[in-house]
Amino acid sequence: MRAGKVRAVALAAGLTAVTGREARTEELPGRVRVTAALPERLTEAARRSLLTVLADADRYGHDVTARGAVVWAEIDCGRASTRDVNSCS
């Protein structure tokens, strides 16, 4: 398993643990995006834990929609070969 994918799996596990909601992983060209719905309320300790988990991502953010709040994070994938430049697997 390539490093980007390993990091994404760890990130998904961390988001699931902090939010109590299953994180979703999506492979995109050159990166893996991990998203998780946020509960209505987070304790201060949970907020700190969430930021600690997100710090391992290459970039992250927070979206608020009519259906609730979602946190997302992306992991960039390395280039193992010229044939496989966009794959994280």
ChimeraX attribute file (.defattr): number of C-alpha atoms within 10 A of each C-alpha:
attribute: neighborCount
match mode: 1-to-1
recipient: residues
	/A:1	7
	/A:2	13
	/A:3	14
	/A:4	22
	/A:5	21
	/A:6	14
	/A:7	18
	/A:8	26
	/A:9	17
	/A:10	14
	/A:11	25
	/A:12	23
	/A:13	16
	/A:14	19
	/A:15	28
	/A:16	19
	/A:17	16
	/A:18	21
	/A:19	21
	/A:20	13
	/A:21	14
	/A:22	16
	/A:23	21
	/A:24	16
	/A:25	19
	/A:26	11
	/A:27	18
	/A:28	14
	/A:29	11
	/A:30	16
	/A:31	20
	/A:32	23
	/A:33	20
	/A:34	23
	/A:35	23
	/A:36	22
	/A:37	22
	/A:38	21
	/A:39	13
	/A:40	8
	/A:41	9
	/A:42	13
	/A:43	8
	/A:44	9
	/A:45	9
	/A:46	14
	/A:47	14
	/A:48	13
	/A:49	17
	/A:50	19
	/A:51	13
	/A:52	12
	/A:53	19
	/A:54	21
	/A:55	13
	/A:56	16
	/A:57	20
	/A:58	11
	/A:59	13
	/A:60	17
	/A:61	11
	/A:62	13
	/A:63	11
	/A:64	11
	/A:65	7
	/A:66	5
	/A:67	7
	/A:68	11
	/A:69	14
	/A:70	15
	/A:71	19
	/A:72	21
	/A:73	24
	/A:74	25
	/A:75	24
	/A:76	21
	/A:77	23
	/A:78	17
	/A:79	15
	/A:80	12
	/A:81	9
	/A:82	7
	/A:83	8
	/A:84	12
	/A:85	13
	/A:86	18
	/A:87	20
	/A:88	24
	/A:89	13
